[in-house]
Amino acid sequence: MGSFRNVILCADDFGLSDGVSRGIVELAEMGRISATGAMTSMPSWPRAAGDLRPLQRRIAVGLHLNFTTGAPLGSIPQLAPSGTFPNLGALLPKALRRQLPVEEVAREISCQLDAFLEVHRDPPAFVDGHQHVHVLPVIRPALIRVLKDRGYAGRVWLRDPSDRMAAILQRSVGRSKALVVKSLARGFARAAHAAGFETNEGFSGFAPLDLSVTAERVFKEAFSELGPHPVVMCHPGHVDDELRALDPAVESRAAELEYLKSDAFDAMLEERGIRLGPNLDR
């Protein structure tokens, strides 16, 4: 038998809706993903969280930090005066100008961590961000500070959503998104390492702007040009009314779910000598 390399395939957005959570659980039970990030601020999280308990030894369960969808768990009147988070288009320029309220950001991070601990008791295996908000100015240092103050350095790893420029340019799918996120994440891994946190090396899985691109092609590209300790993200899920109310572009989630369940996906992993694992392979 030939050797296999370890890749973390992380399904984002657990808790976004009941349908998304159900699809992620199905994939975990089949061994078709090896990690998921939980949106603990969403109403679906308390309903779905129990379904992850039997899977904790099979997949890594992390915190998918959220500052752009739904309502915050804590009181953050400056950041969310209407009681709901701003969308990314409104959050991003304020973050880049460093105009986000630091203490409110830190307080909400703590609330979302506490909501995770209420169910899992142990800290999350990793932390990343919905729409990669965890790498943004103000949010980035606040996250590292909160995690370090809790003694999580060396226990929790942080997802670096950037990759080598050469790898990004070799992938024809999602290239523009990957380049933008790489720019936003500049220096993130260095700051994480300085604080004692490990990060992945290699990141892919950006969805294309062209919705006609098939899920099979998306994943074949995502599993190419992999870094030494890579994470591939995905966004599968069953479509329900709850999801449609939050995200009008839902067809890609169902397509990803179908492909990840397929024999074709399993065959692609086998052909490329890839094994899905829950941990960074150091």
Contacts in CASP RR format, 6 or more apart in sequence:
PFRMAT RR
TARGET T0000
AUTHOR 0000-0000-0000
METHOD contacts of the structure
MODEL  1
MGSFRNVILCADDFGLSDGVSRGIVELAEMGRISATGAMTSMPSWPRAAG
DLRPLQRRIAVGLHLNFTTGAPLGSIPQLAPSGTFPNLGALLPKALRRQL
PVEEVAREISCQLDAFLEVHRDPPAFVDGHQHVHVLPVIRPALIRVLKDR
GYAGRVWLRDPSDRMAAILQRSVGRSKALVVKSLARGFARAAHAAGFETN
EGFSGFAPLDLSVTAERVFKEAFSELGPHPVVMCHPGHVDDELRALDPAV
ESRAAELEYLKSDAFDAMLEERGIRLGPNLDR
2 273 0 8 1.000
3 273 0 8 1.000
4 273 0 8 1.000
4 274 0 8 1.000
4 275 0 8 1.000
5 226 0 8 1.000
5 273 0 8 1.000
5 274 0 8 1.000
5 275 0 8 1.000
5 281 0 8 1.000
6 275 0 8 1.000
6 276 0 8 1.000
6 277 0 8 1.000
6 279 0 8 1.000
6 281 0 8 1.000
7 34 0 8 1.000
7 223 0 8 1.000
7 226 0 8 1.000
7 230 0 8 1.000
7 231 0 8 1.000
7 232 0 8 1.000
7 274 0 8 1.000
7 275 0 8 1.000
7 276 0 8 1.000
7 277 0 8 1.000
8 34 0 8 1.000
8 35 0 8 1.000
8 60 0 8 1.000
8 200 0 8 1.000
8 230 0 8 1.000
8 231 0 8 1.000
8 232 0 8 1.000
8 276 0 8 1.000
8 277 0 8 1.000
8 278 0 8 1.000
8 279 0 8 1.000
8 280 0 8 1.000
9 32 0 8 1.000
9 33 0 8 1.000
9 34 0 8 1.000
9 35 0 8 1.000
9 231 0 8 1.000
9 232 0 8 1.000
9 234 0 8 1.000
9 276 0 8 1.000
9 277 0 8 1.000
10 33 0 8 1.000
10 34 0 8 1.000
10 35 0 8 1.000
10 36 0 8 1.000
10 37 0 8 1.000
10 60 0 8 1.000
10 128 0 8 1.000
10 159 0 8 1.000
10 231 0 8 1.000
10 232 0 8 1.000
10 233 0 8 1.000
10 234 0 8 1.000
11 24 0 8 1.000
11 27 0 8 1.000
11 28 0 8 1.000
11 33 0 8 1.000
11 35 0 8 1.000
11 36 0 8 1.000
11 37 0 8 1.000
11 233 0 8 1.000
11 234 0 8 1.000
11 235 0 8 1.000
11 236 0 8 1.000
12 36 0 8 1.000
12 37 0 8 1.000
12 64 0 8 1.000
12 128 0 8 1.000
12 130 0 8 1.000
12 233 0 8 1.000
12 234 0 8 1.000
12 235 0 8 1.000
13 20 0 8 1.000
13 24 0 8 1.000
13 37 0 8 1.000
13 39 0 8 1.000
13 64 0 8 1.000
13 130 0 8 1.000
13 235 0 8 1.000
14 20 0 8 1.000
14 21 0 8 1.000
14 24 0 8 1.000
14 36 0 8 1.000
14 37 0 8 1.000
14 38 0 8 1.000
14 39 0 8 1.000
14 45 0 8 1.000
14 48 0 8 1.000
14 52 0 8 1.000
14 61 0 8 1.000
14 64 0 8 1.000
15 21 0 8 1.000
15 38 0 8 1.000
15 39 0 8 1.000
15 40 0 8 1.000
15 42 0 8 1.000
15 44 0 8 1.000
15 45 0 8 1.000
15 48 0 8 1.000
15 49 0 8 1.000
16 39 0 8 1.000
16 42 0 8 1.000
16 44 0 8 1.000
16 69 0 8 1.000
16 243 0 8 1.000
16 246 0 8 1.000
16 247 0 8 1.000
17 42 0 8 1.000
17 44 0 8 1.000
17 240 0 8 1.000
17 242 0 8 1.000
17 243 0 8 1.000
17 246 0 8 1.000
18 44 0 8 1.000
18 47 0 8 1.000
18 48 0 8 1.000
18 240 0 8 1.000
18 242 0 8 1.000
19 237 0 8 1.000
19 238 0 8 1.000
19 239 0 8 1.000
19 240 0 8 1.000
19 242 0 8 1.000
19 243 0 8 1.000
20 44 0 8 1.000
20 236 0 8 1.000
20 237 0 8 1.000
20 238 0 8 1.000
20 243 0 8 1.000
20 253 0 8 1.000
21 44 0 8 1.000
21 47 0 8 1.000
21 48 0 8 1.000
21 51 0 8 1.000
22 48 0 8 1.000
22 51 0 8 1.000
22 237 0 8 1.000
22 238 0 8 1.000
23 236 0 8 1.000
23 237 0 8 1.000
23 238 0 8 1.000
23 257 0 8 1.000
24 33 0 8 1.000
24 36 0 8 1.000
24 236 0 8 1.000
24 237 0 8 1.000
25 48 0 8 1.000
25 51 0 8 1.000
25 52 0 8 1.000
25 55 0 8 1.000
26 257 0 8 1.000
26 261 0 8 1.000
27 33 0 8 1.000
27 236 0 8 1.000
27 257 0 8 1.000
27 260 0 8 1.000
27 261 0 8 1.000
28 36 0 8 1.000
28 52 0 8 1.000
28 55 0 8 1.000
28 58 0 8 1.000
28 59 0 8 1.000
29 55 0 8 1.000
30 261 0 8 1.000
31 58 0 8 1.000
31 276 0 8 1.000
32 260 0 8 1.000
32 261 0 8 1.000
32 265 0 8 1.000
32 266 0 8 1.000
32 276 0 8 1.000
33 59 0 8 1.000
33 234 0 8 1.000
33 236 0 8 1.000
33 260 0 8 1.000
33 276 0 8 1.000
34 58 0 8 1.000
34 59 0 8 1.000
34 60 0 8 1.000
34 276 0 8 1.000
34 277 0 8 1.000
34 278 0 8 1.000
35 59 0 8 1.000
35 60 0 8 1.000
35 61 0 8 1.000
35 62 0 8 1.000
35 125 0 8 1.000
35 126 0 8 1.000
35 231 0 8 1.000
35 277 0 8 1.000
35 278 0 8 1.000
36 52 0 8 1.000
36 59 0 8 1.000
36 60 0 8 1.000
36 61 0 8 1.000
36 62 0 8 1.000
37 61 0 8 1.000
37 62 0 8 1.000
37 63 0 8 1.000
37 64 0 8 1.000
37 124 0 8 1.000
37 126 0 8 1.000
37 128 0 8 1.000
38 45 0 8 1.000
38 49 0 8 1.000
38 52 0 8 1.000
38 61 0 8 1.000
38 62 0 8 1.000
38 63 0 8 1.000
38 64 0 8 1.000
38 116 0 8 1.000
38 124 0 8 1.000
39 45 0 8 1.000
39 64 0 8 1.000
39 66 0 8 1.000
39 69 0 8 1.000
39 130 0 8 1.000
40 63 0 8 1.000
40 66 0 8 1.000
40 73 0 8 1.000
40 112 0 8 1.000
40 113 0 8 1.000
40 115 0 8 1.000
40 116 0 8 1.000
41 66 0 8 1.000
41 70 0 8 1.000
41 71 0 8 1.000
41 72 0 8 1.000
41 73 0 8 1.000
41 108 0 8 1.000
41 111 0 8 1.000
41 112 0 8 1.000
41 115 0 8 1.000
42 66 0 8 1.000
42 69 0 8 1.000
42 70 0 8 1.000
44 242 0 8 1.000
45 115 0 8 1.000
46 119 0 8 1.000
49 119 0 8 1.000
49 120 0 8 1.000
50 119 0 8 1.000
52 59 0 8 1.000
52 61 0 8 1.000
52 119 0 8 1.000
52 120 0 8 1.000
53 119 0 8 1.000
53 120 0 8 1.000
55 61 0 8 1.000
56 120 0 8 1.000
58 278 0 8 1.000
59 278 0 8 1.000
60 125 0 8 1.000
60 126 0 8 1.000
60 278 0 8 1.000
60 279 0 8 1.000
61 120 0 8 1.000
61 124 0 8 1.000
61 125 0 8 1.000
62 116 0 8 1.000
62 124 0 8 1.000
62 125 0 8 1.000
62 126 0 8 1.000
62 127 0 8 1.000
62 128 0 8 1.000
63 112 0 8 1.000
63 113 0 8 1.000
63 116 0 8 1.000
63 124 0 8 1.000
63 126 0 8 1.000
63 127 0 8 1.000
63 128 0 8 1.000
64 128 0 8 1.000
64 129 0 8 1.000
64 130 0 8 1.000
65 109 0 8 1.000
65 112 0 8 1.000
65 127 0 8 1.000
65 128 0 8 1.000
65 129 0 8 1.000
65 130 0 8 1.000
65 133 0 8 1.000
65 134 0 8 1.000
65 139 0 8 1.000
65 143 0 8 1.000
66 85 0 8 1.000
66 112 0 8 1.000
66 129 0 8 1.000
66 130 0 8 1.000
66 133 0 8 1.000
67 79 0 8 1.000
67 85 0 8 1.000
67 86 0 8 1.000
67 91 0 8 1.000
67 105 0 8 1.000
67 108 0 8 1.000
67 130 0 8 1.000
67 133 0 8 1.000
67 139 0 8 1.000
68 85 0 8 1.000
68 86 0 8 1.000
68 87 0 8 1.000
68 88 0 8 1.000
68 91 0 8 1.000
68 130 0 8 1.000
68 131 0 8 1.000
68 133 0 8 1.000
69 85 0 8 1.000
69 87 0 8 1.000
69 130 0 8 1.000
69 246 0 8 1.000
70 84 0 8 1.000
70 85 0 8 1.000
70 246 0 8 1.000
71 80 0 8 1.000
71 83 0 8 1.000
71 84 0 8 1.000
71 85 0 8 1.000
72 79 0 8 1.000
72 80 0 8 1.000
72 83 0 8 1.000
72 85 0 8 1.000
72 108 0 8 1.000
72 111 0 8 1.000
73 108 0 8 1.000
73 111 0 8 1.000
73 112 0 8 1.000
73 115 0 8 1.000
74 107 0 8 1.000
74 108 0 8 1.000
74 111 0 8 1.000
75 107 0 8 1.000
76 101 0 8 1.000
76 104 0 8 1.000
76 105 0 8 1.000
76 107 0 8 1.000
76 108 0 8 1.000
77 104 0 8 1.000
78 101 0 8 1.000
78 104 0 8 1.000
79 85 0 8 1.000
79 86 0 8 1.000
79 100 0 8 1.000
79 101 0 8 1.000
79 104 0 8 1.000
79 105 0 8 1.000
79 108 0 8 1.000
80 86 0 8 1.000
85 91 0 8 1.000
86 94 0 8 1.000
88 131 0 8 1.000
88 133 0 8 1.000
91 100 0 8 1.000
91 133 0 8 1.000
91 136 0 8 1.000
92 136 0 8 1.000
94 100 0 8 1.000
95 133 0 8 1.000
95 136 0 8 1.000
95 137 0 8 1.000
95 138 0 8 1.000
95 139 0 8 1.000
96 136 0 8 1.000
96 137 0 8 1.000
98 137 0 8 1.000
98 138 0 8 1.000
100 137 0 8 1.000
100 138 0 8 1.000
100 139 0 8 1.000
102 138 0 8 1.000
102 142 0 8 1.000
105 138 0 8 1.000
105 139 0 8 1.000
105 142 0 8 1.000
106 142 0 8 1.000
106 145 0 8 1.000
106 146 0 8 1.000
109 139 0 8 1.000
109 142 0 8 1.000
109 143 0 8 1.000
109 146 0 8 1.000
110 146 0 8 1.000
113 123 0 8 1.000
113 124 0 8 1.000
113 146 0 8 1.000
113 150 0 8 1.000
116 123 0 8 1.000
116 124 0 8 1.000
117 123 0 8 1.000
123 150 0 8 1.000
123 152 0 8 1.000
123 155 0 8 1.000
123 156 0 8 1.000
124 156 0 8 1.000
125 156 0 8 1.000
125 157 0 8 1.000
125 278 0 8 1.000
125 279 0 8 1.000
126 156 0 8 1.000
126 157 0 8 1.000
126 158 0 8 1.000
126 159 0 8 1.000
127 134 0 8 1.000
127 143 0 8 1.000
127 147 0 8 1.000
127 156 0 8 1.000
127 158 0 8 1.000
127 159 0 8 1.000
128 134 0 8 1.000
128 158 0 8 1.000
128 159 0 8 1.000
128 161 0 8 1.000
129 159 0 8 1.000
132 161 0 8 1.000
132 181 0 8 1.000
132 184 0 8 1.000
132 185 0 8 1.000
133 139 0 8 1.000
134 140 0 8 1.000
134 143 0 8 1.000
134 158 0 8 1.000
134 159 0 8 1.000
135 160 0 8 1.000
135 161 0 8 1.000
135 181 0 8 1.000
135 184 0 8 1.000
135 185 0 8 1.000
135 188 0 8 1.000
136 184 0 8 1.000
140 188 0 8 1.000
140 191 0 8 1.000
141 191 0 8 1.000
143 158 0 8 1.000
144 158 0 8 1.000
144 191 0 8 1.000
144 192 0 8 1.000
144 195 0 8 1.000
144 197 0 8 1.000
147 153 0 8 1.000
147 156 0 8 1.000
147 158 0 8 1.000
147 195 0 8 1.000
147 197 0 8 1.000
148 195 0 8 1.000
148 196 0 8 1.000
152 197 0 8 1.000
153 195 0 8 1.000
153 196 0 8 1.000
153 197 0 8 1.000
154 196 0 8 1.000
154 197 0 8 1.000
154 198 0 8 1.000
156 197 0 8 1.000
157 197 0 8 1.000
157 198 0 8 1.000
157 199 0 8 1.000
157 200 0 8 1.000
157 280 0 8 1.000
158 188 0 8 1.000
158 192 0 8 1.000
158 197 0 8 1.000
158 198 0 8 1.000
158 199 0 8 1.000
159 199 0 8 1.000
159 200 0 8 1.000
159 203 0 8 1.000
159 231 0 8 1.000
160 185 0 8 1.000
160 188 0 8 1.000
160 189 0 8 1.000
160 192 0 8 1.000
160 199 0 8 1.000
160 200 0 8 1.000
160 201 0 8 1.000
160 202 0 8 1.000
160 203 0 8 1.000
161 181 0 8 1.000
161 182 0 8 1.000
161 185 0 8 1.000
161 188 0 8 1.000
161 203 0 8 1.000
161 233 0 8 1.000
162 181 0 8 1.000
162 182 0 8 1.000
162 185 0 8 1.000
162 186 0 8 1.000
162 188 0 8 1.000
162 189 0 8 1.000
162 202 0 8 1.000
162 203 0 8 1.000
163 178 0 8 1.000
163 182 0 8 1.000
163 202 0 8 1.000
163 203 0 8 1.000
163 204 0 8 1.000
163 225 0 8 1.000
163 227 0 8 1.000
164 202 0 8 1.000
164 225 0 8 1.000
164 227 0 8 1.000
165 182 0 8 1.000
166 225 0 8 1.000
167 202 0 8 1.000
167 204 0 8 1.000
167 225 0 8 1.000
167 226 0 8 1.000
167 227 0 8 1.000
168 175 0 8 1.000
168 178 0 8 1.000
168 179 0 8 1.000
168 182 0 8 1.000
169 175 0 8 1.000
170 224 0 8 1.000
170 225 0 8 1.000
171 178 0 8 1.000
171 204 0 8 1.000
171 221 0 8 1.000
171 222 0 8 1.000
171 224 0 8 1.000
171 225 0 8 1.000
172 221 0 8 1.000
173 205 0 8 1.000
173 206 0 8 1.000
173 208 0 8 1.000
173 213 0 8 1.000
173 217 0 8 1.000
173 218 0 8 1.000
173 221 0 8 1.000
173 222 0 8 1.000
174 205 0 8 1.000
174 206 0 8 1.000
174 207 0 8 1.000
174 208 0 8 1.000
174 209 0 8 1.000
174 221 0 8 1.000
175 206 0 8 1.000
176 209 0 8 1.000
177 206 0 8 1.000
177 207 0 8 1.000
177 209 0 8 1.000
178 204 0 8 1.000
178 206 0 8 1.000
181 206 0 8 1.000
188 199 0 8 1.000
189 199 0 8 1.000
192 198 0 8 1.000
192 199 0 8 1.000
193 199 0 8 1.000
198 280 0 8 1.000
198 282 0 8 1.000
200 229 0 8 1.000
200 230 0 8 1.000
200 231 0 8 1.000
200 280 0 8 1.000
201 227 0 8 1.000
201 228 0 8 1.000
201 229 0 8 1.000
201 230 0 8 1.000
202 226 0 8 1.000
202 227 0 8 1.000
202 228 0 8 1.000
202 229 0 8 1.000
202 230 0 8 1.000
202 231 0 8 1.000
203 230 0 8 1.000
203 231 0 8 1.000
203 232 0 8 1.000
203 233 0 8 1.000
204 221 0 8 1.000
204 222 0 8 1.000
204 223 0 8 1.000
204 224 0 8 1.000
204 225 0 8 1.000
204 226 0 8 1.000
204 230 0 8 1.000
204 231 0 8 1.000
204 232 0 8 1.000
204 233 0 8 1.000
205 218 0 8 1.000
205 219 0 8 1.000
205 221 0 8 1.000
205 222 0 8 1.000
205 232 0 8 1.000
205 233 0 8 1.000
205 234 0 8 1.000
206 222 0 8 1.000
206 233 0 8 1.000
207 218 0 8 1.000
207 235 0 8 1.000
207 252 0 8 1.000
208 218 0 8 1.000
211 249 0 8 1.000
211 251 0 8 1.000
211 252 0 8 1.000
214 255 0 8 1.000
214 259 0 8 1.000
215 252 0 8 1.000
215 255 0 8 1.000
215 256 0 8 1.000
215 258 0 8 1.000
215 259 0 8 1.000
215 260 0 8 1.000
216 259 0 8 1.000
216 264 0 8 1.000
216 265 0 8 1.000
218 256 0 8 1.000
219 232 0 8 1.000
219 234 0 8 1.000
219 256 0 8 1.000
219 259 0 8 1.000
219 260 0 8 1.000
219 265 0 8 1.000
219 268 0 8 1.000
220 268 0 8 1.000
222 232 0 8 1.000
222 234 0 8 1.000
223 232 0 8 1.000
223 268 0 8 1.000
223 269 0 8 1.000
223 272 0 8 1.000
223 274 0 8 1.000
226 232 0 8 1.000
229 280 0 8 1.000
229 281 0 8 1.000
229 282 0 8 1.000
234 256 0 8 1.000
234 260 0 8 1.000
235 252 0 8 1.000
235 253 0 8 1.000
235 256 0 8 1.000
236 253 0 8 1.000
236 254 0 8 1.000
236 256 0 8 1.000
236 257 0 8 1.000
236 260 0 8 1.000
237 243 0 8 1.000
237 253 0 8 1.000
237 254 0 8 1.000
237 256 0 8 1.000
237 257 0 8 1.000
238 253 0 8 1.000
238 254 0 8 1.000
238 257 0 8 1.000
239 250 0 8 1.000
239 251 0 8 1.000
239 253 0 8 1.000
239 254 0 8 1.000
243 250 0 8 1.000
243 253 0 8 1.000
244 250 0 8 1.000
259 265 0 8 1.000
269 275 0 8 1.000
269 276 0 8 1.000
END
